């Protein structure tokens, strides 16, 4: 009985401790951003590793999500004789919700886990400690460019996801199911608003970008430097990042679209 | 060489992302509406506009020729004045053209339908269409029907 209570308390305190550590890491990393700007190549490398290499999975997923939306939307709308509104269904669901959320989830799995594993292995092989010995702050040299690179990459990936998805829906709706081409685009243009839908979707994906990369670099930096510890941290990154994305999505949606 | 490849790949990626954003802004949002964007203005006076909203389509024979730019109430006559932007391509709309407010489908949005007349002179910037038919308001219709029923019973 006492044992269980003790364990519960320990894990509770542990959770708050790691929350505190992650907040401090975020703060210290941002303080080092000025230093990163003098070495843009480091950021470039990270945009390549997280963004460019995620391009294929993001565009293929976007295409299929758009196609599924086209198919499902058509089947529902045709019952009301409103299949002309298919473009609106596809575009609004992508731009407002699915684009930012799904691309961030994919990013967490594809790039976030890699970030954690990379930094975790650096810690396990004492590369981070070696940097400190050379008076190089690993937070500024290793963590900051990765954080910035992820934050740059996610909104761009979400935009690509959205655009490919709208074309995927167009392909199914107009190409295969015979919705009128003109009304597909015309209804999108008259309904989707640049400020309310497109801009808010972009803000969402920026927030997700910060959250996912922050969690990923923190889990890597905070890992138990053993092979088991790294594997646990990588799993935690994907789980925590996914939960954070979905919870933040609810919050942001409640704030943006009232 | 490797460094240049890196720069190239990231450059292409950023360009793709920004390009996608541009497409979203231009084609998937209201910024890109071309019909009626630059065109001439026509006014139409209606007794009742129903659920007509700004940005609704203006159609002629079912084809979109412009959109509703603005709607306001004339403070003196209490008519609803609908300001429409008509695409430049359709600059030969006869003077005695009439305007009606229709609904597209049962649940659809309302739009302004222009029914061209036969005059040789054409509507120009700022002209007003006077021959109009107001939107059908379901409640009014039901009300009239009920009144007719009641009157018939007596």
Interface residues (C-beta under 8 A of the other chain):
Chain A: X41 X44 X45 X47 X48 X51 X52 X55 X80 X81 X82 X91 X95 X152 X153 X155 X156 X157 X159 X160 X162 X163 X164 X166 X185 X186 X188 X189 X190 X191 X192 X193 X194 X197 X198 X202
Chain B: X3 X6 X7 X9 X10 X12 X13 X14 X16 X17 X18 X20 X21 X23 X24 X25 X27 X28 X29 X30 X31 X32 X33 X55 X57 X64 X67 X105 X106 X107 X108
